[in-house]
Structures are given as C-alpha cells and as structure tokens.
Amino acid sequence: MGRKYFGTDGIRGTANRFPMTADVALRVGMAAGQLFTQGDHRHKVIIGKDTRLSGYMVEPALTAGFTSVGMDVVLLGPVPTPAVAMLTRSMRADIGVMISASHNPFGDNGIKLFGPDGYKLSDENEAEIERRMENGIFDHLVAPDLLGRAKRLEDAGARYIEFVKSTVPRGLRLDGMRVVIDCANGAAYRVAPTVLWELGADVISIGVDPNGFNINKECGSTYLQKLSDKVCEVRADIGIALDGDADRVLVCDENGKEVDGDQIMALIAAHWQQSGRLSRNGVVGTVMANLGLERYLKGLGIELLRTQVGDRYVVEKMREGGYNLGGEQSGHIVMNDYTTTGDGLISALQILWILRNINKPVSQALDVFEPAPQILHNVRYLNGEPLDRDHVKAAITDGEAQLGEKGRLVIRKSGTEPVVRVMAEGEDEPLVKAVVRQIVTALEAEV
C-alpha cells in the first residue's frame, strides 16, 4: 500500500502545498508526539531547520503539534541535519526533527524524523505516524496543565562544532592549508567555516549569506562551478561543497576539478583499511556507485555491497552487516563510528586528515580510480507514472539489450522530487550516451 505523506527521506514537497502545509506539519507533530510519548519522564523533541523562508511556517506548526500532546520542544534554529541527529541522542530526546528539503530549491521543504537513537525512523514507524494522522488525531490532546513548553537552545551550533572536531585527532591542525568552503546558503553557513578556522585553516567562505530564497541556488554540492572558480581564483588547496542541510559533501581539487562521492569513499576506505579501522573489510554503496569503484575496492580485497538509492538504505545495510563506512556518489558519506546519518562536515574533516597524513595534493589523492563511463540524466515529469508507459518500457528494454553484459542500466523515480533518473554505465561511452538519449527521449514525450 502506497504512503500518503512519507517518501524515501521523510515528507517533502512544495512549501504551502500538500503535503508540505502547516496543517500536515501540525498533524505530524501530534502523531509523532503520541507515538514517542512512552514512560513517565518529561518527554522532549528536538527541532532544527535550514534557511528556507518556509521554515518559519513549518517550525511553529510542528511545535504546536508536539506541545498539544504534552511534549516539550527544544528549538535549535538553523543547524545541519546531522546536528539534529547528534543532539537528539546527546540531550536524551524522544524524537528529533529536521525541517529541510536538503539539496532541493528554496520553494520546497521537508520534514525528517529521527528516533531517540539518532537514526531516521523505520518504514514501520512512518506508517504508524501516517495512520495516526488520519485517524482520530484530535482525540488525544492533553489537558491544559499538561501542555508542553517550547524553548530555544542558544548554543546548539557550538555543541555541534565541538562534536565534529572530536571525530579527528586532537593534534590535527590545518595550518598552511587554504580551503574554500561553499555552504550552499544553507544550514551550515555558520558552523562549517568556524570548524575549519578553529583547526587553523585559511578559510575562504562562499554560500554563507542566506536570505530565505537562495539556498542551493547556483551554489553548494549541486552546483560546483562557483566553488571551482573560487578555488582557482584564490589558489586554494581544496574546495569543499555542502548541500542545503549539510548531510552531503563534494570536493574540488586545487585545479578546480570536481570530485564525487565515489572517489571520496575510495580514499577513506583505502586509508581506513591500511590503519585497521575498516570493519568487515567492506563498504556499503548504492546501485549508482561507479563500476570503477567496485573494481578498485575489489583489488584491495574490499567488498562493495550495493543497496537501493537513499542514505537511509545505506545506513540500514551498514547496521545489519556491521560495516562502518558507506555512502553515495552524490556525497552522502556515512561513518557510523561517529554518526547515524550522512555528515558533510565530518566527511570533509576525514578527507583533510588523510591529506595531512599522505602529504599529496588533492588532484593526486582523490584521483583514486579510473571511473567507468557513466551517464546520468534527470527527466522532470508532471503527473502519472511515466515508467508505466508502453513506449518507455520498450525503450528501456531495448537499452538493456544494447548494453548486454558490458554495461548496466538503472532507471528510477526520485523519492524526493518529481524526476525520473536515467543512469547507464559501460565500457563503450558512445553506446552508453546513445542508450540514455533514447530513454530520455521516450520519457520526455510524456512531460
């Protein structure tokens, strides 16, 4: 049975349009609050947000929902998603909430929920929240003397900064390293430059002037050109790009060349294996991980396990198998020795630490493997099920036949925005491009 509100990463949509309305946010707060109000202690929820204008609508609606069922609310203000996960555990909260649409444009927003262990909620918990939202939600309001209270935590950013720094050796210093950091005008616009500065780096910050509308707008990990240009302009050693809620990271080398999450995982995996830190001699990736990464890891005796796309599925596989490193090509890097979700800033510090240890420029250190030709194209659609159309199915079947055993094809609907992602990979780059083009053409006929 399909779900009405939740997708692959919480609830997400256009702000002030269903399901991202104040009414839905109110109901989420009430339903989630009811579900996680267990025991006799005073119950508490942590709420953080990014810098979108619509956060001012969603935050008070959630607060009203939680307080109406007796939960106290701690408001963090703009902080990264992983900060919410960390503080939920640190403050012994019953639930954590992040208001963000991650890498999406400002007009979208979302609600991500974390359990008391700091991990994103299970499908079962999300389904139960939906059931409660639709059935007698107003029957469980508390008496006036039991209403929750709301307060702001003024030092949330400072707590997160200290946590991030604790994930690398105390003696690590970045003196002499010039770093450009692009915060996407998002949730990390204060904390990320501060962490790097406190560790001694020469920091050049961009994407640190949020105005409610410019989050992810031609900046951040979804648009690396501005970062690349700035790295070359100031002759930086490295460029680091976060996304709107700072749970992912991508990099530019000293020449402005872009580096994706696969190369980052390869670097960390090799270094961790050498230092005895890589658990189970395996790395968890997704179906989008490049074949070149798989071959490189295999050469080191490291297994690459693949999941469906989505950092929550990567985390689930890591927890099931006891792996401590996983991630996605898009820059979600999960290191569960430290975190319960992707953390762009902690991942960036791991890269910088390794660079200090191996004493190589980024262009050498993060050119780990030769990627197989891989083409990804996103096709936006308006409604319906574009992958169910007969001529689209025929184009996909024909593409699979053309690639045969020398390549692979991954076609999927995004769980966070109305697009179909078409990815083909293989040794024959012209063929890969042709296959993607024919499938995209078929899909665009439905737009």
Secondary structure, 3 states (H helix, E strand, C coil): CCCCCEECCEEEEECCECCECHHHHHHHHHHHHHHCCCCCCCCEEEEEECCCCCHHHHHHHHHHHHHHCCCEEEEEEECCHHHHHHHHHHCCCCEEEEECCCCCCCCEEEEEEECCCCCECCHHHHHHHHHHHHCCHHHHCCCHHHCCCEEECCCHHHHHHHHHHCCCCCCCCCCCCEEEEECCCCCCCCHHHHHHHHCCCEEEEECCCCCCCCCCCCCHHHCCHHHHHHHHHHCCCEEEEECCCCCCEEEECCCCCEECHHHHHHHHHHHHHHCCCCHHHEEEEECCCCHHHHHHHHHCCCEEEEECCCHHHHHHHHHHHCCCCEECCCCCEECCCCCCCCCHHHHHHHHHHHHHHHCCCHHHHCCCCCCCCEEEEEEECCCCCHHHCHHHHHHHHHHHHHHHHHEEEEEEECCCCCEEEEEEEECCHHHHHHHHHHHHHHHHCCC
